[in-house]
Amino acid sequence: MNYEEKILELCLKDKRVNVLTAENRASIRNLPNIIKDQFIDTGINEQSLVGISSGLALRGRIPIVHALAAFLTMRAFEFIRTDIGYPNLNVKLVGNFAGFLSEANGPTHQAIEDISLMRAIPNMNIFCPADIDDLLKALPTIINYNKPFYIRYNDLPAVVEHEEFALGKAEVFGNNGEAVVFVYGTLFGETYKAKSILEKEGIQIKLVNLRTIKPIDDIEIIRSLKLCKTVITIEDHYKNGGLNSIISEIATQEKMIIDLLSLSLGNNFFMPARFKDVLTYEGFNATQIAKRIKEFIKEKERKFNVEWSNV
C-alpha cells in the first residue's frame, strides 16, 4: 500500500476526513476523481489553504493539508500559529519535499527550519517518518488524534520493518554502546546502515529513532543520556532549533553533562542535486556518517587517555 491508497482508505472509512492541497498533487494524484466531495485544491495559495482547513476543522471535519513544506511552514506560518495552534484545531499539515527530499530544488524550496518553526507553535505536534513503512503505520493514529499535527512527508523505501506506532514513543535499536545516536525522518535509513558498518568494525552504538519530535520521548532520551554521555544528533535541518537544540535543552533541564556532536546543516543551505548526490556531497551517506561517528568516539577516547596520563 502507498500513501495515496492509505489516505483513500481513511477517507472512505470516515467522511469527516477531507484532503486539501495547494496544487501539490504528486502523492495524491488520483484522489480528486474518487473523493470529489472530500477534496479541495486552493491553487498556489498556502495562506488560504490553512485558513480553509481551520474553518473545516471548526465544522467537525478532519482536514489533511498538502503543500510544499517550505511554503507551508514559512509562507503560511502566521495562519498556522493563529488559526490552528491557538484554537488547538484538528488539522493535519503534510509538508512535502522537506529537508534533503527537496533534492534539486534550490534554496527557495528547502525546508530546513520547519521543525524549529512548528515546534514553537503551542499545541502543534510533529511527526517525522523514517520512510513509507513508518508513515503508513502512523497515519491512522495521527488522523484519529484530535490535535493539530505537522508531518514531514517521506516515502523513501524502508530499510527495516518498524514497530507499531505510538504517540511520543521512540523506536530503539541496540541497548548500549560507545555512543547514543538520535535521528529522525529522512536520515534514519542511512544512519541505520551506518550502525551496521560500525558494528562490523567492533563499534557498538545505540540508535534512537525519534519518530515524533513533539511530543518527544523524553523518558527514552534521559535514559539514553544517563547510560552514555557520548551523543550524536543527525538531521537534515539547521543546527539551531532542531534535534540538536532539543537534546541540549533536555540535558540542561536534567543538569546532565554530555559530549554532543551535531551532524546537521549548521547554518547553511545544501547543494541542490538528486537525493543520493545530496547525501554524498553534504556528508550524510551511510559510510560518511559511520566515519564521522567513529572519529568523534576515537577523539573522545584520545582526550580521555591524555587527561589520565597527566594525572
Secondary structure by P-SEA (a helix, b strand, c coil): ccaaaaaaaaaaacccbbbbbccccccccccccccccccccccccaaaaaaaaaaaaaaccccccccccccccccccccccccccccccbbbbbbcccccccccccccccccaaaaaaaacccbbbbbbccaaaaaacaaaaaaccbbbbbcccccccccccccccccbbbbccccccbbbbbcccaaaaaaaaaaaaaaacbbbbbbccccccccaaaaaaaaaaaccbbbbbccccccccaaaaaaaaaaaaccccccccccccccccccccaaaaaaaacccaaaaaaaaaaaaaaaaaaaaaaaaac
